[in-house]
Amino acid sequence: MNSPWTFALRCTGITTVAFVLLGIASHAQESGPAPASQGADATVRALDSQVRELRAMIEQMREENAQSRSEMRELRQELQDTRRLLTPLASALNNSAPAAEAAPSSETPAVPPTVAPTASSLSNSADVGTRLQKLEESTQLLGSKIDEQYQTKVETAAKYRARLSGIVLMNAFRNVGTSDNLDLPNYAQPPVAGTTSQASFGATMRQTEIGLEVFGPTLAGAKTSANVQFDFAGGFASAPNGVDFGIVRLQTASLHLDWKNTSVIAGQDSLFISPLSPTSFASLSTPAFAYAGNLWGWTPQLRVEHRFALANDQTITLQGGILDNLDWQIPTETYFRSATAGEQTGQPAYALRTAWSQPLLGHTLSFAVAGYYGRQNWAWERYVDAWAGMTDWQIPIVRRLTLSGEFYRGRAVGGLGGAIGQPILYGGNPAYRFSPIRGPNSAGGWSQLKFQLTPKLELNGVFAEDNAFAGDIRGFATDANNFGPILGRNHGALGNLVYRPRSDLLLSAEFRRLHTFPVYDSSSVTNQINLSMGILF
């Protein structure tokens, strides 16, 4: 198709020819008296000369026209290439930057969109120049944004991209009652002898978390990545006010190979057979109700996941793997490592989970079942088979109301936080070779109702319980042979408000109640009010 410029050039050529012919006719009429033959010869020569000049002019115009069309094609191609270059850069900036506010910042100039060139936008050279100028300005602005992003990016020794994330979190709390841990209570305990008041107050920053994610090369069609996450809940420094100097602790560190429907994960990761936890910013370093029915663990593991896409956006996910066969034992040394009871069997623990999910009401409707097995050797060939069956669910009731939770039934699963963290019970003196042992049977779970009051404000209510079957304990184990009181049940409940005035700022207020029942003693209650403030990055 001819461009408007080509049409204009052709019109100009035709007009020029018309004027030349009119000039020749006028010249012939105004010529002085001369012989007819001489006048005719002169007219023919003049006309021939004019025709040659006209042909040369038309040829030159054709060449210029062809050159102009070639330049326009090159210009159009350059504009399209530049647009293809700028689009992924802008997308990369949007993906790597933190979540932006709904209203754009007045300090950040908006990058004008690059408009695809059309025939009308190239109607004349002035318009083309304007487009080029706008494109140059857009490129300069985008370049400045890239420079700004470069100043804040995480630099790595390799060429691959890395992303830093985390939360700076402060918790202020007031407890009424005694618990196993002042700032992160898991179960209630009787009052300490000699104390006149059960109330306490404190604050901590040790639940602050730092995470780093690295995006690696593509291997056999799989995208590779790795992540590591730390907190400061690894203990306390042996120094004055050491409760404020939390020791850095490794939470998770894993490597990922992700194909379209299959993933391979290797490293220390969360417990994939129990993936959910109640929403609480009062408990990050230990998931909420970790000893009240919420199985958890940051466990070295190797697992494979495969996803099957079904009709109507349904997905079935199969997960299976092996785990380090841990059993909740405290290390006997602070530097050298020795095998725990699960590791002494010479085999890992095994786990399997299958889940079904489908989008519903802007959320995810899902149901899953899972299983776990691990064998333990508690010295002198005293073996215990640990097992558990689990289920978890997420059910959107209405668009702003969601029900979620987990339930388990197992035996000797103290290594996953079950049975209130009690892996086995001794039926005699633990130092004696022939003292019998037993893995307590237990069952527990939790359920949460989440109400999204506004896009920035949510309300959460949770009930939880873990129950170590007392019938397995009475007549077999005593407190004297088990390093302290044997816990039979642990009830928990909480309610919290989480407010996010901005995408990277959160405020939360929570009330939590723990009611714990030892097998051979009276129950104890601990209440905590926790105020949290965090900045995400």
C-alpha angles and dihedrals in degrees: 000000000000116000124233088254091058091050091051092051092051092050090050091052094050091047091051092051091050092051092048092052092047090050091051092050092048091049091052092051094049097047117121123248112295138147112288096237094047091049091048093050091049090049092050092048092048091046091048091051092048091048091052091049090047091050091049090049093049091047090051090048090051091052092048090046092051091046091049092050090050091050091049091051090050090047092050091049092049091051092050092047091050091050092051088050096049097046098065090042091055091046091050091052092050092049096046097044121084118263107294125228121256091244114057117241115257090220094060115074114226115243109237111237118252108243118213109245117251134186092261093052090058098048092121141007094254091059091047090052090051091052091049091050092051091048091051091050091049091050091050092050092047089048090054090051090051090050090050091049091047090057091058101035124111108254117216133188089238125062093246124105123256131193127205119207141156145113134269101214133182122191124193115188145177120201130196107194135020126283141172091262126026101213098026106034116191101171136002124254135193116270117275112258113259097024118124098191130045094197122104137170133200148138135222142186096192094106089069109125133206123194134182125194122192124196113211136188128295112265122191089337094311125118109230126211141156135201138189130190132192138183134182099245097102094111138285132294116249093242139100108292087008090156086078095052102073115192118238113256132192112236105170138353119171144158122224134202108187125189122175095275104005134063134185117201125188126177142049106325142152120285103277094195088061104035102157131078134176116268108259134141089190088071118041104126087052117025115247113274092007088158096037104069101301105117112208146151142158096231134172105247148153116218142165125213128193127184125205116201114215134181121294093028092295118154132195115199124196119195128181134163152134124259137198101269098240126168108188096265119154112237113259092215132040094219113014118064127220130186118273123220093269094046092049090069090070094233136087129241117262129221138179132183135178125189138183121205141173134174113256132171092346092307137077123270108204143161126186141176127200142179136205135193133178133160121220133199113203096189128280090049095293102153128192125187111219118201141158141179119209141184131189134185145187116196123179104210095181130347093277100032125072132176119204138162152127138241132192140182119193153130130244092357097140086122087070094044093264124139087033089296096305109134098181141355126225119225091199142005107330091219092061118092096220098045107126121237133201135192106227119238112232144168132193149136147161139235130203133198113202120195116190100208094179133348087269102036129060135175122210130191123185136183122189141171140179120194125192102196107251091203089068091050108043111083092017112055133030133195091246092061096045107057095256142343116343109230118222104180139006121195122193137182134171142173125194144171119218117195123187108187088173132018092253099038127073136179124190138180120193140180117199131183127193123189114185128188120201115203095235102028142050121279127263133211131208125185124192133188111199128188116195133190122180141174116206121209 
